Amino acid sequence: MRLSMVLPALLLAGCATSPMVEEAEPVSSIGQRLLAPESAGGQAGQVQPYELSGREVFRMPEPLHAPLPELPATASRQTLPPVTVCLNVVVDARGQVQRGFPLLAHSQCGAGNEARNGALLQAAADAVRGWRFRPAAICRFAPGTVPVTAGDCTGAAQVEEVPVTLPYAFTFEVVQGQAQVRVGRPPR
């Protein structure tokens, strides 16, 4: 079974329990890729597709420490209409954020292309550097054994923690002098 078919359903299940997602937004597979281990001949940073076998399930990373970014002081004002900037966040096999990079091509993330929103994009990038996750994993089950629920590794014969990229949308807003930041997945 292709990961691209399984991943959107797993993402929905993973986001439903995520404490840092404040909005119930639909989840898309934009930028969400399982990074297969590199082969000896592979190029650094190259993304390889991974297909799950019938005895494997994918467990999404779970945020353990993910403080919201702060509205930069340079953006201080009485009002700011909602501005959404997006990042792809690369989470390694230990659950540490390796890097975050702008996701600009998505239709809902174009504000990151505007120079006036550079400070917002930088605030989001600064925040994600300190995030920590329970790592994503491929869980392999013995023949005749199946997971209790999707993404559940309980009873797996082997749990291999793996790196992934995850898209995040950061919406900055100032209403009546009060700064607000929401984090979610980019809408479809």
Sequence and secondary structure as in RCSB ss.txt:
>XXXX:A:sequence
MRLSMVLPALLLAGCATSPMVEEAEPVSSIGQRLLAPESAGGQAGQVQPYELSGREVFRMPEPLHAPLPELPATA
SRQTLPPVTVCLNVVVDARGQVQRGFPLLAHSQCGAGNEARNGALLQAAADAVRGWRFRPAAICRFAPGTVPVTA
GDCTGAAQVEEVPVTLPYAFTFEVVQGQAQVRVGRPPR
>XXXX:A:secstr
 BHHHHHHHHHHHHHHT TT  S      TT EE     TT  TT     B  TTEEEE  EEEE       GGG
  S EEEEEEEEEEEE TTSBEEEEEE  SSGGGGGGGSGGGHHHHHHHHHHHTT EEE EEEEE  TT   SST
T  TT SEEEEE EEEEEEEEEEEETTEEEEEEE    
